[in-house]
């Protein structure tokens, strides 16, 4: 619905979200686009038998739980307490992980690697161990191996949780334009979790991006007047901010609270977008893009196209995979669907 009356819009930079430890843990559920994901709704590509094999592995992992209880200590010796789904972008790893979470009994958690490290940062290591202990299952989507400090923390955390009886399932996420460039990360994953590696079954999933997204595409950007017109006719809940104001605000908000910045929003608009010069700003922006993508909040923007905000030196560095993932997601979020 379009109104002729002048409209005012909120600003992300004016939002000061608070999030208790309990609320942070409550957000550890699958993204809403996977609300209905089940094993039965996964459609393996028959041209890639490993996808059907992955379904069987997840079903076996689920079957090893005793009805109404935690993982049976008398499990089949071939069924290990950890499962790692390894593959390229868009082959359904998150769908399978969300299906596994939904089938697990009792208290369980689902979050990205970044969300768990943010939880540790907000609650402290001991606090995070305390709130997660006793869970039947911990699902970690997009396990990242490019930050040695965070990886060591997560390895230690998972070790303590596994020792208490919690089962663990994880995925990696390699962007489409990184194919052939360390696409499969199982060996890296197992090396980094060293002490836990013997407890993980690794499943390699081959295939193409089910969306067949044009990986050479670009994020849509609007001229100044076009953006103003788009904002004026948008009928939902929308925030409008200068790109620099958002970057400055993200520096003041703990990453664990980024999800609360988006409460109730149908879209966000960013003006005067430019190439990033600070790696710290870039990594914060990646974390924010992840939350936008999980919440499926579309983005309108003017200035430099959002897929071009990461300069070549950053894309060639140690955080390359994070930046490429963000690029892929920004292309999707600016596609115009739903705007």
Secondary structure, 3 states (H helix, E strand, C coil): CCCCCCCCCECHHHCCCCCCHHHHHHCCCCCHHHCCCCCCCCCCCCCCHHHHHHHHHHHHHHHCECCCCCECCCCCCCCCCEEEEEEECCCCHHHHHHHHHHHCCCCEEEEEHHHHHHHHHHHCHHHHHHHHCCCCEEEEECCCCCCHHHHHHHHHHHHHHHHCCCEEEEECCECHHHCCCCCCCHHHHHHHCHHHHHHEEEEEECCCCCCCCCCCCCCCCECHHHHHHHHHHCCCCEEEEEHHHHHHHHCCCCHHHHHHHCCCCCEEEEEEECCCCCHHHHHHHHHHHHHHHHHCCEEEEEECCHHHCCCHHHHCCCCHHHHHHHHHHHHHHCCCCCC
